[in-house]
Amino acid sequence: MARRIGQTETGGERAVRMGTVALFWVFVILSVYPMVWLVLSSFKTSSEMFGSAWALPKAWRWQNYGAAWDYGVSQYLISSVIVTVVSTALIVVLAAAAAYALVALKLRGKTLLYLAILGGSILPPEVALLPLFRTVSALGIYNTYWALIIPYVAFGLPFTTFLIRAYMVKIPLELAEAAKMDGAGPFWTFWNVYLPLSRPILASAALISAMRVWNEFIFALTFVESESVKTVTIGMMSFANALRGDWAVLMAGLVISVLPILAVFLVLQRQFIGGLTQGAVK
């Protein structure tokens, strides 16, 4: 039962509350610790970084960021942005269209089709690595952006379709029927009714997809080899080898590689939380 106004807190309840708060702060510290250390280290010299790990830099070396950018982080960043933006856009658009078809259109075998789509999320990407490599080579797209984009879209569609469908299924079908009575076709209804009402979950799906693509490692390691095509996750290995022990510049490069996806999360965090919670309780 809800606590009445003025009712005092018992000892057991106080202990539970304090324990919950303590666990929360432990989680916050463990989560923030690596990033704080990374940022501080990026402004130091390599010797200073290991000699006084938690002290503030004696001199804030902004030139570390310039050196990291000049060593090639800029190209890795551009490649990651291109692959992430194109992959995320395709995943969200195709998944939204598939979810709309499963929810609002009268299709035979919709349940079996939906189960087949969900089945794609069960298959680990590593299992399909060899067949995918052969397919990418046969298509002549090895060592191009498309060698990453196509697998990312294929493996991102099942879960994203599931996520968007779970939201769209709670949109009243009467809206689609009313649009049909007014002479609207399926595409018009999808574009002007379902998509506007699904903006919160679309933002959530876009953020989840973007983070997954940005941080993906196995496909990026297997399907590209040119420095001009490598994404951040793989490019940072080449970057570290080129620096030959200049750890402070490496830390600066890592900070740069994190900033774009962190900025996207900060911009979309409200829509992300809203999309997931509304989809659960709507």
Steps between C-alpha positions, in 0.01 A plus 500: 500500500607857436644683800261741666598864538688549826566129554855438625746271329578172675853381564475225239367735235774750577764230465356391164490859376856573612623173350332585170658845496841353584474246217396778264808706583726196469356442154549867407862501619584178316336635184656847508848397622637378164379808313640744756836324496498496119429874472760596761763279336435654159633836623824364652833375377549124492737504798266723698206275417663199670676693774196686633194332357238698696674834533394787279735564206789732581436662164187432294646361179235582239759416236437131578164534328655671198759224473233230528295667229801529268604137556181377330219507755319747274473245216385222732241736642369593154473132405313418821260790450422395141447134587299577814271761341421294190458173693281656768279677245446180301436291812241739644317564171485134396410381851224763529356393165514133600340573838222698332431216256485248785265718703268681259492305174299187435764249401481124490741327734589816693573301812738264321668796331543673834648186655739469206614859554552436871696188413759721338581654838588159644788441259828640636685710241819299554327184372435665163845655470644258241190492274478878523866538407448286191186694407669837548793387284271358230302825484820697452438726798784375722695787654220751438246665728229272362688196629412628847167671437320200347585254784424765762156558349431128465585424862342818635158456339355213710529663843411846370189360328401329824550824694300721263224243451452475878429875497290516182274215606359730770401769249121468445419330169204735471743770389613292203142406419392864511784595267399220264140623496631843402671346199852474641722218384731287718804719435315822588370341821846376589668834430239736643341298781728228635838667463404826678340305785809277527764772529604409857568136417667595172743720694566213742555257214732744323710550812529127574591425138753784481677390818513139382640593158748752639649248745494192273837328468491157331355601162716812486809288565407243234347692210725807463876550494572844348572781742256721309211261571581384853259607771598627842493162675755350260684816408601561859716185487697642208504834678652344814769324295591822319546690827765259631428550868371858504219404735375851571429563132331160484274603788414820311411292195274278708321804642443632147364162391245498782371857459268456195296211638495662845361819345230301319401332826480830687280649227266199477500376859159647583340350189685174566359461850158626393479258209580197714272596789208602279532179306477307826202677659312659213 
